[in-house]
Amino acid sequence: MSKRLKSASVLNKFMADYYYELDEASKTKSKKIAWCTSVGPAELLRALGFLVYFPETHSAMIGASKTAADFIPNANAIGFSPDICSYLTSDIGACLAGVSPLEKAYKTIKSPPAPDILVFNTNQCRDVQDWFCWYGRKYNVPVIGINTYNCVTDVTDSHIPSIALQIKDLIKPLEAVAGVKLDFDFLKQTMLLSMKCSALWEEVLNSAATIPSPLSFFDSVTLMGAAVVGRGTDAANLCYQKLIKELHQKIKNNEGCVPDEKFRIYWDGMPVWGRLRSYSELFENLKACIVASTYCNSWIFKDFDIDKPFESMARVYVSLFITRSEEYKEKYIKDMAKFFKADGIIYHDAKTCPNNSNCRYGMPQRIEKDTGLPFITINGDLNDLRLVSDEQTKTKIEAFVEQLEDRKA
């Protein structure tokens, strides 16, 4: 996967430095730490001097380590349903067990950093609020957040004021914990860096529109860490500048990530974190490249405006793909499949993540009817591998690629 890219080592170092800084601050109490959901108000938190930790990245590490099923029962035992987000249940379950994949990855880090405050945004789902509230009770620290619209077709001016006001209402409790007043010039500077990160990340992902593609979905999900946890920092932007330089060279050399690329596929839905390597190898053997996904594009924010910081943050949060209506999502996927020159679409129906599973209300069938693009649906989960059938998935994918081959013939 991303080991094919030399600049991946730069991203790996960025992530290591990120976790080491958090761990040091947690141990020494040298800086305040805010936990934030992955598309929450990170720019506001950084502008107040917080180090920002994103628990979803920790949950993804648990999923990739294939240990989630060891921890989920711990969360179930204290009342969390096995049907809710396996990011939540595996993360809380690991906390209850006193185990973290950070220790294996970074040796001296034994656990995630203790929070001084937790800040959520329900633009992803209600689960993040319940997730953060559990940790708020555990650490006896404040939990604050934003409740965002969902099922939005067109984002209009009427959506913005209430969310912008909610963001402004976060400032006072955040200042109380940070011990400083918000510097609006620093906020604007942080937003500018975040805008730059978003543009660079979009350029990385759009490079896959080239035939052959220099990177795949499986590369992107391991390279996206800086876009998730580092937006609003110079360090994240430098990482992507180096990555883009390497990708441009691969395009110039006509070097694809899948040798003899023959088929191009769009992936909708969450990754199956514990199967990244095996799926990557399966598609590569079939000469098929997963060129793009809705998931990785979730960290492209085009609506930030430093002259209207709170209103533009509100627009970003309500414009997120996951908050949108079936009508909007259908058009988005059609446009993406066309831009990336996809031959077909794979939908991942993640059992515990209904908000990121876009195949439950007839959308794949409608898109196929309108575009002629064939599809398959893979049943699985983001973290809980007990819900994944490897043989069934392999058979489905092989049959799908045969179908694509017949269509090309």
C-alpha positions in Angstrom: 0.0 0.0 0.0 1.4 3.4 0.9 4.9 1.8 1.5 5.2 2.2 -2.3 5.4 6.0 -1.7 8.7 7.3 -0.2 6.9 10.3 1.2 4.7 8.0 3.3 7.6 8.0 5.8 7.1 11.8 6.2 3.4 11.2 7.1 4.4 8.4 9.4 6.8 10.7 11.3 4.2 13.4 11.5 1.8 11.0 13.1 4.5 9.8 15.6 5.4 13.4 16.5 1.7 14.2 17.0 1.1 11.3 19.4 4.4 11.9 21.3 3.5 15.6 21.8 0.1 14.6 23.2 1.6 12.0 25.5 4.2 14.4 26.9 1.6 17.1 27.5 -0.7 14.6 29.2 2.1 13.3 31.5 3.5 16.7 32.4 0.3 18.8 32.2 2.4 21.3 30.1 -0.5 22.0 27.7 -4.2 21.7 27.8 -5.7 18.9 25.7 -9.0 19.0 23.9 -10.6 15.9 22.4 -12.4 16.6 19.2 -14.5 14.6 16.8 -12.9 14.3 13.4 -15.0 17.1 11.7 -15.4 19.2 14.8 -14.1 22.7 15.5 -10.4 21.9 15.6 -9.4 25.3 14.2 -11.1 27.0 17.2 -9.4 24.7 19.7 -5.9 25.3 18.2 -6.5 29.0 18.2 -7.0 28.8 22.0 -3.8 26.9 22.4 -5.2 23.4 22.9 -3.4 20.3 21.7 -6.2 18.4 19.9 -6.7 14.6 20.0 -9.1 12.8 17.7 -10.4 9.5 19.2 -11.5 8.2 15.8 -7.9 7.8 14.8 -7.3 5.7 17.8 -10.3 3.5 17.0 -9.1 3.1 13.4 -5.8 1.9 14.8 -7.7 -0.7 16.9 -9.5 -1.8 13.8 -6.3 -2.1 11.8 -4.7 -4.1 14.6 -7.6 -6.6 14.2 -8.2 -6.6 18.0 -11.5 -4.7 18.1 -13.5 -7.9 18.8 -11.4 -8.5 21.9 -12.6 -5.1 23.4 -16.2 -4.6 22.1 -17.7 -7.1 24.6 -16.3 -4.9 27.4 -18.4 -1.9 26.2 -21.4 -4.2 25.6 -21.1 -5.4 29.2 -21.6 -1.8 30.6 -24.7 -1.2 28.4 -23.5 -0.1 24.9 -25.4 -2.1 22.3 -23.4 -4.3 19.8 -25.4 -2.6 17.1 -24.0 0.9 17.6 -20.7 2.3 16.2 -17.8 -0.1 16.6 -15.4 2.8 16.8 -17.2 3.7 20.0 -17.4 0.2 21.5 -13.9 -0.9 20.5 -12.4 2.4 21.9 -14.3 2.3 25.2 -13.8 -1.4 25.5 -10.0 -1.0 25.0 -10.0 1.8 27.7 -11.8 -0.6 30.1 -9.2 -3.2 29.4 -6.3 -0.7 29.8 -5.0 -1.5 26.4 -4.0 0.7 23.4 -2.5 0.1 20.0 -0.4 3.2 20.6 1.9 1.2 22.9 2.8 -1.2 20.1 3.2 1.6 17.5 5.1 4.1 19.7 6.6 2.0 22.6 6.6 4.6 25.3 2.9 5.7 24.9 0.7 3.5 27.0 -2.7 5.2 26.4 -4.5 8.1 24.8 -3.9 11.5 26.5 -6.3 12.5 29.3 -8.6 15.3 28.2 -9.2 18.6 29.8 -12.3 19.1 27.8 -14.2 17.2 25.1 -15.8 18.9 22.0 -18.1 17.0 19.7 -20.0 17.7 16.5 -23.0 15.5 15.7 -22.6 16.1 11.9 -21.3 12.5 11.8 -23.8 10.8 14.1 -25.3 10.9 17.6 -22.8 8.2 18.7 -19.9 10.7 19.0 -21.8 12.6 21.7 -22.5 9.5 23.7 -18.9 8.4 23.2 -17.5 11.7 24.5 -20.0 11.9 27.4 -18.7 8.5 28.7 -15.1 9.9 28.8 -16.4 13.2 30.3 -17.8 11.2 33.2 -14.7 9.1 33.5 -12.3 12.1 33.6 -14.8 14.4 35.3 -14.2 17.1 32.6 -16.6 19.3 30.6 -18.3 17.9 27.4 -19.6 20.6 25.0 -20.5 20.4 21.3 -22.5 21.3 18.2 -25.7 19.7 17.0 -25.8 19.9 13.2 -28.5 19.4 10.6 -28.7 16.2 8.6 -30.4 15.0 5.4 -29.7 18.4 3.8 -30.0 18.7 0.0 -29.0 22.3 -0.6 -27.1 24.2 2.1 -28.9 27.6 2.3 -28.4 30.7 4.4 -31.1 29.5 6.7 -29.0 26.6 7.9 -26.1 28.8 9.1 -27.1 31.1 12.0 -28.0 28.5 14.5 -24.8 26.5 14.0 -22.7 29.6 14.0 -24.3 30.6 17.3 -23.5 27.2 18.7 -19.9 27.6 17.8 -19.7 31.0 19.4 -21.3 29.6 22.5 -18.3 27.2 22.8 -15.8 30.0 23.3 -16.6 30.9 26.9 -16.3 27.4 28.3 -13.2 26.8 26.2 -11.6 30.0 27.4 -12.3 29.0 31.0 -10.4 25.7 30.5 -7.6 27.1 28.3 -7.1 30.1 30.7 -6.7 32.5 27.8 -9.0 34.7 25.7 -9.6 33.8 22.0 -7.2 35.7 19.7 -9.2 36.3 16.5 -6.1 36.9 14.4 -4.7 33.6 15.5 -8.0 31.9 14.7 -7.9 33.4 11.1 -4.3 32.2 10.8 -5.3 28.7 11.9 -8.2 28.7 9.4 -5.8 29.7 6.6 -3.6 26.8 7.4 -6.6 24.5 7.5 -7.8 25.8 4.1 -4.3 25.1 2.7 -4.3 21.6 4.1 -7.7 20.9 2.6 -6.6 22.1 -0.8 -3.4 20.0 -0.7 -5.3 16.9 0.4 -7.8 17.4 -2.5 -4.8 17.6 -4.9 -3.5 14.3 -3.5 -6.8 12.6 -4.0 -7.5 14.1 -7.4 -4.1 12.7 -8.7 -6.0 9.3 -8.8 -8.0 10.6 -11.8 -4.9 10.0 -13.9 -4.7 6.7 -15.8 -2.9 4.8 -14.4 -3.6 6.0 -10.9 -0.5 6.8 -8.8 -2.4 5.9 -5.6 -5.3 3.9 -4.4 -8.0 4.1 -1.8 -5.9 1.8 0.4 -3.0 4.3 0.1 -5.2 7.2 0.8 -6.7 5.9 4.1 -3.2 5.5 5.5 -2.0 8.9 4.2 -5.0 10.9 5.4 -3.9 11.1 9.0 -2.4 14.5 8.7 -5.5 15.9 7.1 -7.6 14.6 10.0 -5.4 15.4 13.0 -3.1 18.1 11.6 -5.3 20.6 9.8 -4.5 24.1 11.0 -0.7 23.3 11.3 2.2 24.0 9.0 3.6 20.5 9.6 0.6 18.8 8.0 0.9 21.0 4.9 4.6 20.3 4.5 3.8 16.6 4.5 1.3 16.9 1.7 3.6 19.2 -0.4 6.2 16.5 -0.4 3.6 13.8 -1.2 2.2 15.8 -4.1 5.7 16.2 -5.5 6.2 12.5 -5.5 2.8 11.8 -7.0 3.5 14.3 -9.9 6.7 12.4 -10.6 4.9 9.1 -10.7 2.3 10.6 -13.1 5.1 11.9 -15.3 6.7 8.4 -15.3 3.3 6.8 -16.1 3.8 4.7 -12.9 0.5 3.3 -11.5 0.2 1.9 -8.0 -1.5 -1.2 -9.5 0.8 -2.7 -12.2 -1.0 -3.0 -15.5 -4.1 -1.3 -14.2 -7.1 -2.6 -16.1 -10.1 -1.7 -14.0 -11.0 1.5 -12.0 -13.5 1.2 -9.1 -15.1 3.8 -6.8 -15.5 2.8 -3.1 -18.4 4.2 -1.1 -18.5 3.8 2.7 -16.1 3.2 5.5 -12.9 1.2 5.1 -12.7 -2.3 6.6 -9.7 -1.4 8.7 -8.7 -4.9 9.6 -8.7 -6.0 5.9 -6.8 -3.1 4.2 -3.8 -5.2 3.3 -5.7 -8.3 2.1 -8.2 -6.2 0.1 -5.4 -4.2 -1.4 -3.6 -7.4 -2.5 -6.8 -8.9 -3.8 -7.6 -5.9 -6.1 -4.0 -5.6 -7.2 -4.0 -9.3 -8.3 -7.1 -8.6 -10.2 -5.5 -5.6 -11.9 -8.2 -3.4 -10.3 -7.5 -0.1 -8.6 -9.9 1.5 -6.1 -9.3 5.0 -7.3 -11.5 7.1 -5.0 -13.9 7.1 -2.1 -16.5 9.3 -0.4 -14.7 8.6 2.9 -11.3 10.1 2.1 -12.9 13.2 0.6 -14.6 14.0 3.9 -11.7 16.2 4.9 -11.9 18.6 1.9 -13.4 21.9 3.2 -14.0 24.6 0.6 -16.2 27.0 2.5 -13.8 28.4 5.1 -13.8 32.2 5.0 -11.5 34.0 7.5 -13.6 37.2 7.3 -16.6 35.2 8.5 -15.0 32.5 10.7 -18.1 31.2 12.6 -20.5 31.4 9.7 -18.0 29.7 7.4 -17.3 27.0 10.0 -21.0 26.4 10.2 -21.3 26.1 6.4 -18.4 23.6 6.4 -20.0 21.4 9.1 -23.4 21.3 7.5 -22.0 20.7 4.0 -20.2 17.5 4.9 -21.2 14.5 2.7 -22.5 12.5 5.7 -25.0 15.2 6.6 -26.6 15.4 3.1 -29.8 14.0 1.6 -30.0 10.9 -0.6 -30.6 13.3 -3.6 -27.4 15.1 -2.9 -25.3 12.0 -2.3 -26.6 10.3 -5.4 -25.5 13.2 -7.6 -22.2 13.5 -5.7 -21.3 9.8 -6.3 -22.3 10.1 -10.0 -20.0 13.1 -10.4 -17.1 11.4 -8.5 -17.4 8.2 -10.5 -17.3 10.2 -13.7 -14.4 12.4 -12.7 -12.3 9.4 -11.6 -13.3 7.4 -14.7 -14.7 4.5 -12.6 -15.8 1.3 -14.3 -18.0 0.3 -11.4 -18.8 1.1 -7.7 -18.4 -1.0 -4.5 -20.7 0.0 -1.6 -19.6 -1.1 1.9 -22.6 -1.7 4.0 -21.0 -1.3 7.5 -23.2 -3.0 10.0 -22.5 -0.6 12.9 -22.2 2.6 10.8 -25.5 3.3 9.1 -24.6 6.9 8.6 -21.7 6.0 6.3 -23.5 3.2 4.5 -25.2 4.7 1.4 -26.7 1.5 0.0 -29.8 0.9 2.2 -32.4 3.0 0.4 -32.0 2.0 -3.3 -29.3 4.5 -4.3 -27.0 1.9 -6.0 -29.8 0.7 -8.2 -30.8 4.3 -9.1 -27.2 5.2 -10.0 -26.8 2.0 -12.1 -30.0 2.8 -13.9 -28.9 6.4 -14.7 -25.2 5.8 -15.5 -24.9 2.1 -16.5 -22.2 1.6 -13.8 -22.4 -1.8 -12.3 -22.1 -2.2 -8.5 -21.8 -4.7 -5.7 -22.5 -4.3 -2.0 -20.1 -5.8 0.5 -21.5 -6.5 4.0 -19.1 -5.9 6.7 -18.0 -3.4 9.3 -15.4 -0.8 10.0 -13.9 -2.5 13.1 -15.9 -5.6 14.1 -14.4 -8.3 12.0 -17.0 -10.8 13.4 -19.3 -9.1 10.9 -17.0 -9.7 7.9 -17.1 -12.9 5.8 -13.8 -13.1 4.0 -14.8 -15.9 1.6 -18.1 -14.3 0.6 -16.4 -10.9 0.1 -13.6 -12.4 -2.0 -16.1 -14.3 -4.2 -18.2 -11.2 -4.7 -15.2 -9.1 -5.7 -13.8 -11.7 -8.1 -17.2 -12.1 -9.7 -17.6 -8.3 -10.0 -14.2 -7.9 -11.7 -15.2 -10.7 -14.1 -18.3 -8.7 -14.9 -16.2 -5.6 -15.5 -14.0 -7.6 -17.8 -17.0 -8.9 -19.8 -18.3 -5.3 -20.2 -14.9 -4.1 -21.5 -14.8 -7.1 -23.9 
